Amino acid sequence: MLPGFVVLAAVVCAVVAVLVLGSRAAGIVVPVVGVLVLGVVLAIGLRRRRPGARRRSGHYTPQELFELDIQGLALAVARMLRRDQWKVRLLPAPDRPRLCARHPDGRRLDVAFRPVAEPLPDEDLPHPHAHRGGPDPLVHLIVHRGTFQARDIRWAQRDGTTVLLDSPALERWAGGTRLDDLLPRKR
């Protein structure tokens, strides 16, 4: 805690010294403009740190992820995908949300969500008309706030186009890690 106070005191002293030297060199204009600029910078910084602004930009804390229902988790994942430059749209589904995303480089994602207590079923793939054909295969991303069991991991590896994103990876992604860093590399 002491190093933080030392750094804060040094910054405050440096700002005051610059304002004093500026007022001696150019008059009262420099301190007034300096204080106004400092006020604007502080206001912008405080506004961006507010939870609502942080979440809208696609950054979530682990506690915020834990408190979301399945619809809220879908919105959070859509925001995180947009933060990573993906174009996202919601596919209508009566029982649970599903997202379709396209990256500017041509990659496509189909995103499904699993509640924590529900096991991963062998689910039907999305309708073929929902995605246009392209050179890159469609990757199925399954987001789960729990941890996947060994059988789920074997199922995804057997499928080859399915990627499982569990709680630790989801928290890293929500904290600012790019999705590309979490997805397995093509061999």
C-alpha positions in Angstrom: 0.0 0.0 0.0 2.9 2.4 0.8 4.4 2.2 -2.8 1.0 3.2 -4.2 0.9 6.3 -2.0 4.5 7.2 -2.9 3.6 7.0 -6.6 0.4 9.0 -6.1 2.3 11.7 -4.2 5.0 11.8 -6.9 2.4 12.3 -9.6 0.6 15.0 -7.7 3.8 16.8 -7.0 4.9 16.6 -10.6 1.6 18.0 -11.9 1.7 20.9 -9.4 5.3 21.6 -10.4 4.4 21.7 -14.1 1.5 24.0 -13.4 3.6 26.4 -11.3 6.4 26.5 -13.9 3.8 27.0 -16.6 2.2 29.9 -14.7 5.5 31.6 -14.2 6.4 31.2 -17.9 3.1 32.1 -19.5 0.8 33.5 -16.9 -2.4 32.2 -15.5 -3.5 30.6 -18.8 -1.3 27.5 -18.3 -2.7 26.5 -14.9 -6.3 27.1 -15.9 -5.9 25.1 -19.1 -4.0 22.4 -17.2 -6.6 22.0 -14.6 -9.4 21.8 -17.2 -7.5 19.2 -19.2 -6.8 17.2 -16.1 -10.5 17.4 -15.1 -11.6 16.1 -18.6 -9.1 13.3 -18.5 -10.2 12.2 -15.0 -13.9 12.4 -16.0 -13.3 10.2 -19.1 -11.2 7.8 -17.1 -13.8 7.5 -14.3 -16.6 7.1 -16.8 -14.8 4.3 -18.7 -14.2 2.4 -15.4 -17.9 2.3 -14.5 -19.2 -1.3 -14.6 -21.9 -0.5 -17.3 -19.4 1.0 -19.7 -16.9 -1.8 -19.0 -19.5 -4.5 -19.7 -20.7 -2.8 -22.9 -17.2 -2.9 -24.2 -17.1 -6.6 -23.6 -15.1 -6.9 -20.3 -16.6 -8.8 -17.3 -15.4 -9.9 -13.9 -15.8 -13.5 -12.9 -18.4 -12.6 -10.4 -20.5 -10.8 -13.0 -20.3 -13.8 -15.3 -21.4 -16.1 -12.4 -24.5 -13.9 -11.7 -25.8 -13.9 -15.4 -28.6 -16.1 -16.5 -28.4 -17.9 -19.8 -29.8 -14.9 -21.8 -27.4 -12.5 -20.0 -24.5 -14.9 -20.8 -25.4 -14.8 -24.5 -25.4 -11.0 -24.4 -22.0 -11.0 -22.7 -20.6 -13.5 -25.2 -22.0 -11.3 -28.1 -20.3 -8.3 -26.7 -17.0 -10.1 -26.2 -17.2 -11.4 -29.8 -17.8 -7.8 -31.0 -14.9 -6.6 -29.0 -12.7 -9.2 -30.9 -14.0 -7.8 -34.2 -16.6 -10.5 -34.9 -20.0 -9.7 -36.5 -22.6 -11.3 -34.4 -26.3 -12.1 -34.8 -28.7 -13.9 -32.6 -30.4 -17.0 -34.1 -34.0 -17.4 -32.9 -34.3 -20.4 -30.5 -37.3 -21.0 -28.3 -35.5 -22.7 -25.4 -32.0 -21.2 -25.3 -30.1 -18.5 -27.2 -27.7 -19.3 -30.0 -25.3 -16.9 -31.8 -23.8 -16.9 -35.2 -20.6 -14.9 -35.8 -18.4 -14.1 -38.7 -14.9 -12.7 -38.5 -13.6 -10.4 -41.2 -11.1 -13.0 -42.3 -13.9 -15.4 -43.2 -14.0 -17.7 -40.1 -17.5 -18.6 -38.9 -18.7 -19.5 -35.4 -21.9 -21.1 -34.2 -22.2 -20.4 -30.4 -24.4 -22.5 -28.1 -24.8 -22.1 -24.4 -25.0 -24.7 -21.6 -26.2 -24.0 -18.0 -23.8 -25.1 -15.3 -25.8 -28.2 -14.1 -26.7 -29.6 -17.5 -24.6 -32.2 -19.2 -23.5 -31.7 -22.8 -25.9 -33.5 -25.2 -25.1 -34.6 -28.8 -27.3 -31.8 -30.1 -28.5 -31.1 -33.7 -26.3 -28.8 -35.7 -27.9 -25.5 -36.9 -30.0 -25.5 -40.0 -27.9 -25.4 -43.2 -29.6 -22.3 -44.5 -28.5 -20.3 -41.4 -24.9 -20.2 -42.7 -23.7 -19.5 -46.2 -21.1 -21.7 -47.6 -17.5 -20.6 -47.5 -13.9 -21.8 -47.6 -13.5 -22.0 -43.8 -15.4 -24.7 -41.9 -18.0 -23.6 -39.4 -16.7 -23.9 -35.8 -19.2 -24.9 -33.1 -18.3 -23.1 -29.9 -20.1 -24.4 -26.8 -19.9 -22.0 -23.8 -20.4 -23.4 -20.3 -19.9 -21.7 -16.9 -18.9 -24.9 -15.3 -16.2 -27.4 -16.3 -16.6 -30.0 -19.0 -16.3 -33.7 -18.1 -13.8 -36.0 -19.9 -16.6 -37.5 -22.0 -17.6 -34.1 -23.2 -14.0 -33.3 -24.2 -13.8 -36.7 -26.1 -17.0 -35.9 -27.9 -15.7 -32.5 -29.0 -12.4 -33.9 -30.2 -14.1 -36.7 -32.1 -16.3 -34.1 -33.9 -13.3 -32.0 -34.9 -15.2 -28.7 -35.4 -16.5 -28.3 -31.9 -14.6 -26.2 -29.3 -15.5 -26.3 -25.7 -15.1 -23.1 -23.6 -15.5 -23.7 -19.9 -15.4 -21.4 -16.9 -11.6 -20.7 -16.7 -11.3 -20.0 -20.4 -14.5 -17.9 -20.3 -13.1 -15.8 -17.4 -9.9 -15.2 -19.3 -11.9 -14.1 -22.4 -14.1 -11.9 -20.3 -11.0 -10.3 -18.7 -9.7 -9.2 -22.1 -7.9 -12.2 -23.7 -8.8 -12.4 -27.4 -10.9 -15.4 -28.5 -8.2 -16.3 -31.1 -5.8 -17.0 -28.2 -8.3 -19.4 -26.6 -9.2 -21.3 -29.7 -7.0 -24.3 -30.7 -4.6 -23.6 -33.5 -5.1 -25.3 -36.9 -2.5 -27.9 -37.5 
